[in-house]
Amino acid sequence: MRQTRQGANMPEWFETSLQSLTTNAWAQAGLIMLVAMIGASVSHFLFKRVFIKLTQRTRTDLDDEIIARMHKPIFMTALLVGANYALKRLLPAYEDSQTLTHTNIIQTLTVIVWLMVVIKLGSLVLNEMATYRGRFDLVQPATLPVFDFAFKVVVIGGGVYFFMVAWDLDLSGWMTSAGIVGITIGFAARDSIANLFAGIFILADAPYKIGDYIVLDTGERGKVTKIGIRSTRILTRDDVEVTIPNSAIAAAKITNESGGPWVKYRIRIPVGVGYGSDIDQVRQCLLDIANAEKLVCRNPTARVRFRGFGEFALRLELLCWVEEPELRGRVQDKLNSQVFKTFAKHGIEIPFPKRDLTIKREMIEGQ
């Protein structure tokens, strides 16, 4: 129930001061509005002459924007609060429906003013956070719409709550209905919600980025073309676009071939030569092949490793780098072709598995 005492919501010291100055309701209402206008004028002076000058000394423009957007709402709030108290003072019949409507309208206007201010300030802060990738990894240009939408939903929900409080509406039924609706939506859209949160954490953790070549534990390999809130798209070497839900990627093992200190990709060409081959000659041939290929990087330099003794061959491996993982197949084809031609030219044997078959025939006579 509303309280019936005149000016019940006013500070006690202010109420006492009003009563000591005058008992006339109109005079008290005028004094209340005068105090409200003085307070609004003081806030206007502070924002124009003090706060703006202080924020101009900082390196960021965010505080300037905040001060600029807070100026008018505080000025209007001071006047609305004064008008609210003045109406209560002028109409002592506090239970009168007309008086209640006037004060409720003023309170509603105050809620609307601050609702708009908080939404604008929240969007401003989120946009500022999205520009600092190193400090706020969770808020990025790709995830900004999600956070902005979630923030507006929370703020508007709070605004509806204060609106209902201003009009003395029963909140219990609304809260129960909202809880039931929220649970229903959560169960119906649990897969979408899982993909949404997985997408946010993928963008924040950044295990890969657009343009990277990734390999999933299911075997898919391709170039990342889009990282969305719901899914990630990769383009395979067959020019087939694969769309993968973010919840599946979040639970999968991902190999980022473009990760590490650079985008360059290492190619391994295993080679087997006969046991009678000159190892130094083979090593030099492989290095010459790598250095002659234009697509092979000069830094790091190509190298050859003697891996071991095989059953039929000496096992060596040519190691070199290409600028992008995309070049892997093309360069492997060129290097393998050159290895075969060069070895044939220099008489270097490339052995293949051999089996000797011995047949024994035993004649058992007398059986």
Protein Blocks (a to p, Z undefined) as FASTA:
>chain_A
ZZfbehklpcfklmmmmmmmpmcfklmmmmmmmmmmmmmmmmmmmmmmmmmmmmmmpmbf
klmmmmmmmmmmmmmmmmmmmmmmmmmmmmmplmbmklmmmmmmmmmmmmmmmmmmmmmm
mmmmmmmmmmmmmlmmmlcfklmmmmmmmmmmmmmmmmmmmmmmmnopafklmmmmmmmm
mmmmmmmmmmmmmmmmmmmmmmmnopacehiacddfkopacddfbdcfkbccdddfkopa
cdddfklmmmpccddfkgcjbfbdcddddddddfkbcfklmmmmmmmmmmmpmklcfbdc
dddddfbdcfkbccdddddddfbfklmmmmmmmmmmmmmmmmmmnopacddddddddddd
dddehZZ
